Amino acid sequence: MAKVELKQPIVDEIKELLADAQSAVLVSYRGITVEQDTAMRKELREAGVDYKVYKNTMLRFAVKDTDFDSLSGDLTGPTAIAVSKTDATAPARIIAKYAKDVESLEMKSGVVEGTFYDKDGIKVIASIPSRDELLAKFLGSIQSPITNFARVINQIAEKGGAGEAAEAAE
């Protein structure tokens, strides 16, 4: 069996992983302990992120002529790839969280919703809150004025101000 025939299933697996992905982040994972790696993988898995280690040549073949082709330049040294099909910022956010504790763990680059980001750009993406957090903040900001208005109306009613105002109008 030729080497190409042995490698093609791996390339197909990577292509399948990247199909319909919202984001992919390349990670240099040198210096991370097994315990830290296990905890990071668990959190990534819970967020719906696939985190895998492939040979750089396999990744190069898989990303060729796709939206992720721009990642090819950073495929050097030990490289893992974190891919999310649901939350575009989740891979960068979770990996950045662990990179704070492990200095040697670093994001090389990434593609988020079709746009390539270098090392610095992907760090900025990591600082963006999740969609759920943004919605919660938005709803909180909408709800706050309504709550304050209701509280003021309630205080007026408790003081009898509304009844006195109605009697004065008659």
Summary of the structure (lengths in Angstrom):
residues: 170
radius of gyration: 25.0
end to end distance: 98.8
largest distance: 98.8
contacts: 479
relative contact order: 0.15
helix: 58%
strand: 15%
